[in-house]
Amino acid sequence: MRALTTQSTTQTTTISRPIFLFDWGNTLMVDFPNVDGKMCDWPQVEAVNSAFETLAHLSQHADIYIATSAQDSTESDIEKAFARVQLSQFIKGYFCFANIGVSKGDPAFLPAILSEINANSATTTMIGDSLAKDIKPALAAGIQAVWLKGQQNDEAPTNAKVINDLRELRELVAKETTDMRLG
């Protein structure tokens, strides 16, 4: 994790970059339901709308990681899939069952990632399209959560932010940053 350290004669202050943990399928890349196997080997892969612009913007001021439930893919396989749609340049790391040893949705999954990247939950946000695997586990771990709701009809938890498109995430982050400066 990158940090900015300022030093004075009386104290040292470390300011950590925010961390964004993104789900993979249908959050950043289209998960075609009728295609089997590793996404890196699929004949066609596609980023979701606004993924490139959103990651390009966020990566200027935050560290971006992937937190996926992919069981068949390794970290390298996941990176290859993201490279095919030019998103890998914005991503610092990839976490899945193969390198964490815990399935996504398990209460230990997100804390294991935070431990691996030496981050704390207060500066971390999870973005995903699944209430069960992304949003509820993030909130249970004390991580801010942004639900990419799309067309789903489920009720959002009161302490989760809700967006329908990744473009809205840039606006939400800009508003949160402004509110922090003003508050």
C-alpha positions, 0 to 999 in steps of 0.5 A: 500500500502506498502512503504519504508520510509527513514528518515534523519535529513532534510527530509523524503522520501517515496518510494512506490512499483509499482502497477499492475492492471490486468484484469481477463478474458483472461489476467490471467485466461481463460474465456471459452466462452461457460460456464455461471455463476461465474467462481469460480463455473465453473467445470474447471478453468485454468490460462493463459500461464505464469500467475503463473510465471509472478505474482510470479516474479512481486509480489516480487517488486510490489503490484498486484490487479485485476480490472475486469468487472465481474458483477456477481461475488463478491470480494470473488467469484473472489478470490476463482477462483484465489485460484483454480489456485494458483494465489491468493497468489500473489494478494493483492485485487480484484476490481469489480462492486460489491465493487467499484459500478462502471462498468469497462470502466466507467471513474470513475472505475480506479480512484476509485481503485487508491483512495481505495488503496491510489495509484497514477497513476504515479506508476500504470500500467494496464495490459489487453486484451481489448483496450476498457475496459482496455487500453484506460480507463487506458491511460485516467486516466494517468495510464501506460497501457500494452495491451496483444494483442494476435491475435487481429488486432486492432492498439495499442495507441501510448502511450501503451506498447504491449505484446503478451504473459505474459512472455513478461511482465516480460521482459518489466518490467525488461527493464523499471527498467534498463532504469530508473536506467540508465536514 
